[in-house]
Amino acid sequence: MTTVTNPLDAGPIIETHGLTKIYRVYQKQEGLLGAIRGLFRRRYREVRAVDGISFRIEPGEIVGFLGPNGAGKTTTLKMLSGLIYPTSGTARVLGFVPWERANAFRRQLALVMGQKNQLWWDLPAADSFALHRAIYSLHLDQFRQTLDELTELFGVAHLLRQPVRELSLGERMKMELIAALLHQPRLLLLDEPTIGLDVVAQVSIRRCLREYNRRRGVTILLTSHYMKDVEALCERVMVIRHGQLIYDGPLAGIIEQFSQSKLVKLQLAEEADPVPFRRYGEVVHADGPLIELRVERRRLPEVLAAILDHHRVLDLNVQDPPLEQVIARVFEEPLAAHETDSQLTTV
């Protein structure tokens, strides 16, 4: 099947400028006296869940949206889908202001959250799909054609009459994705679609999403804590931390920008004491003649020259650190001083 194109796809699917969401969180005071005071004068703390992010996503892209828990990923998706209003900033999604919730906008969008169900638990998925057809006023022939295509793609045609509660977690997620795609949206927002799934189910869902993107040209914005999801689907990623967008670019560029080290793997001619190698960098692993070092990027040329001068090396390999480690270090970086300040208000 060839990719479906739309003449309106000349502009970006998503474009945001300074998008911000601030929540007022009630600060409960300690003790009985504090509780009584809270009845008359309440103290609130402002939390910037999303802090002035700007980006654009073009038609047909699959973009990974990365960040630790509480970074603002889900809040951003909810604003882009129109579920919540921003505090400030602007966004246009599919040519619409999302929080105006125009019918034409909702017909071109789908949001799937890995921990939320949209299918009736005790009914077969086929019955929920029929309800979706009625909600979106889909023509019967179009509905059947799309359903047949999706159930074949996801490999679940034989499970349509089975109650959802009897399906495995992976099968249920496939049914959730089918329900989201029945009205052929141009934009698919996915929030942790493979959370809790086993490796086989994760691989299957990635394959199906990649193939559906190829067939239909649907634009996908994906959040996931599984880096294999991102590596398999996304050439571009955005990284959000403490509500701020700190990276937007190629997946491979994350290592170049955020990693300050390289991994040097050595095979020596004889068993070696790892202690002398500590002057070159951190000894990550040592096993007889095999030694693995973490070396600062800026020192790499001089370190390699010193090792080759002073040791008998049979094999040498220089690698970037695993993407998961780099991302984890980025997520763990503490708040900057100006980010830790909370504004308290009393009402």
N, C-alpha and C positions, 0 to 999 in steps of 0.2 A: 504494500500500500504506500502511496506517495504521501509526502508531508502536505498537510492542509495549510494553505496560506490565507491570509486575510488582508484585504487592501488597506485596512486601518492600522496595520502593524508597522507603519513607517516610523512612528514615534516610539518612545520607551513604554514598556508595559508598566513599570513602576518608576516614579520619580519623587523623591522627597527632598525637602530643604529645611534644615533646623528642626526636625521632628523631635518633640519633647513631651514626656509624660511625667508629671510630678504627683505623687500621692501624699496625702496628709495622714500620718499614722499617729493614733492616740498613744500618748506616753502615760501609762498607768503608774501612779506614785505608790511607794511602798507603805505598808502598814495601814491600820484602820483610819488614822488621822488623814493620811494621804488619800485614801479612798473617799473620805467625806469631802475633802477639799476638791476632789475631782468631780463631785456632783455640781459644784458651782463654778469652778475655774478649771477648764480642761487644757492640758498642754499637748501640743501636737508637734511632731517632727516631720519635716518635709523630706521625702525620699525621691530622688531623681531616678526613676526606673529607666527612662530613656532620656539622653541628654544631648539634644541638638544634632542628631545624625542626618547626614545628607548622602544620597546615593541614587543611582538609576540602574535599572535592569532592562535589557533589550529583549525583544521577542525571541523565543526559542531557547534562551539561556537556562542552564541549570546552575544555580548559585548556592553554595553552601554558606550557612549563616551560623558561625561558631561563637561560643562563649560559655563560661562557667554558669552554674546555676545562679539565678538572680542577676544575670548580666543585663537582661532586658530583651532577650530574644522573643519570648512568647508575647510580651507586651507590644513589641513592634509588630508582630504578626496580627495581633488583635486590632491594632490601629489600622493596618493596611487592609484588613478585611472588614473594617467598619464596626467592629463589636464594641470598641471604646473610643472616646474622643481624646485627642491630644490636648495637652495644656497649651502648647504653642507650636508653631511651625506649620508647614504645608505638606500635602502629599496628593499626588494624582496617580490613580491606579486604573489602568484600562481606559484612561481618559476621563475618569470620574473622581470626585472627592469621595473617598470611601465611606466616611461617617454620615454622608447624606443618604446612604442606603437606597439608592435608586434601583428599581427593579431590573433595569437593563444591566446595571453593574453586577448585581447578585447572580444573574443568569450566566455570567462569564467567569465566575470565581468559584473556587472550592477550597475549603480549609479542612485539613485532616489532622487531628491531634491524637497522638499515639495512646494517650490515657483516657480518651473520651470516646464513648460509643454513640453512633447514630442509628444503629440497627436495633430492631425489636429483639430482645433477648430470647423470648420463648417462641418466636415465629421463624419460619424458614427465611433465608435471605431474599428469596424470590418475592415474598410478600412485601418486604421493606422496599425492594426495588420498584414494585408496582406502585407503592405509595409515592416514591420519588417521581415517578412518571407523572402522577396526577399533580403533584406540587409544582412541577416545572412545565406542565401542560405539553408534554412531549408527544409527538405523533406516534401512533402505535408501531408503524413500520420502522420509523427511525429508532424508536426505543429497542425493538427486537434486534435490529441490525447492530446497534451499539452494544447491547448486552451480549449478543453472541460473540462479537469481536473481543470484548473484555474478558468474558469467562474463558474463552479459548486462550487468550494471552496469559491470564493468570492461572490457567489450569484447574479451574474449580467448577466446571459445568456440571459435574456429577454431584456436587454438594449443594445445589440451589434449593432443593426441597428439604434439606436437613436443618433442624432448628439451630439457630446461631449458638445457643448455649452448649451444643454438642460438638462444636467445631474446635479445633486446636487454636492456639493463640495466633499462629501464623496464618491459618486459614481465615480466621476472623478479620485480621488486618487486610488480607486480600479482598475480602468482601467489603470492608470499609472503603478501600480505595476504589473499588468498582462503583459503589454508591456515589462517591464523590465525582466520578468521571462520566456518569450516565448522561449528564446534560452537556457534555463536551465543553468543559470550561477552557478558556484561553490561559488562565493562570491557576496554578495549583500550589497552595501553601501547605507545607508538610512540617509538622512539629513533632519530632521524635517518632517517625513512623515505624521504626524497627525496635523500639524499646522493649526489652524483655523477651525478644525472639531468639530462638536458637540460630546457630550459624547457617544451617541449611535454609531456614526461612528468610534470613536476612539476604543471603545471596540471591534467592529466588525473587524477592521483592525488588532488589536493585536491578536485576535483569529486566523485569517487567517495566519498571519505570523508565529505564534507559530506552527500551524498545518503543514504549508509548510516546516518549518524547521524539524519537526518530520518526515515527509514523505521523503524529499529529502536530508536531511543532509546539506543544504546550510548554509554556514557561513555568519553571519550577523554582521555588525558593524553599530550601531544605534546612532545617535545624536538626542536628544529631550529635550525640556524644560519642558515637561510634565512628572513628576516623576512617574505617574501611568503607562506610557509606559514602563519605565525602570523597575519598580517593577514587572510588569506582564511578561516581556520577558527575563530579563537579570539576571543571577546569578553573573556575573562579571562586574565590571565597571572600567573605567579609567576616572580620573578627570584631566582636563587641565585648567591652570589658567595663564594668561599672557604668553602664549606660552610654558609653562613648565608643564610636567606631574608630578602632585603632589600626585597622588594615583593610584594604580593599584591592585585590589584585589576584594574580595567578596563584594557584595552590603551591606550586614549587617555590614561589617567592617568599613564603612564610619562613622557610628555613634560612634563606639568605638574610632576611631582615631581622629575625629574632634570635637566631642561634649564633652564639659567640665562639663555638668550638667545633672541632672535627674529631672523628674517631679514627685513630691510627691502630691498625691491627698488624702485629709483627709475628713472624715465625723465625726464630733464631736458630743458629746452627747447633746450639746445645742448650741444656736447661740453664735458666738464668735466675738470679735473685731479683725480684721485682723492685726492691728498695732503691737501687741506683736510678731506676727509671722515673722515680718521683720528681726528679729535677726537670723532667721534660713536660710533665703534666700529671693529671690524676690517673692512677692505675685503676682501671675499671675491672679488669679481669687478668689473672695470671695463672697459668697451668703449664708447668714445665717450660718448654721452649716457646710457648704461645703467650703473648702479652698484648693486652688491649689498653690503649691510652686515650684519655680525653685531653685534647690539646687546643689551646686558644688559637683562633684562626690567624691572628696577626703574627703569632710565633711559629706557625707551621713550617715555613721554609728553613728557618734556623734550626728547629728541632729535628727535622728530617736529616739535615746535613750532619748534625751532631751524632745522631743515632747511627748513621751509615759510617761515620768516621771511627766510632768507638766500639761498634758491635758487629758481629758477623751475622748478617741478615739474609735469610734464604728467600723470604717473601715479605712483601709490604703492601698494605692496602689502606687507602684513605677514603673514608666515607663521611657523608653527612649523618648526624644523629637521627634516629627515627622520628618521624613527624609527630607521633603521639607524645614523645618526650618534650619536643619543642613547644607544642601547644600547651602541655601541662605546665611548663615553666612560665609561659605567657599568662595563663590563667591564675597562677599562684602569686604573681607580682602584687605587692601591696598597693593600696590606694595612695595616690599622691596626696601631699599635705592639703591642697585646696579641695580635694575630693572628700576628705574625711570630715570636713566641717558640716554640721547639720544645723539648719535653721529651726529654732524652736519658737513656736507661737503659742500664746495663751488666749483662750476664749472664755 
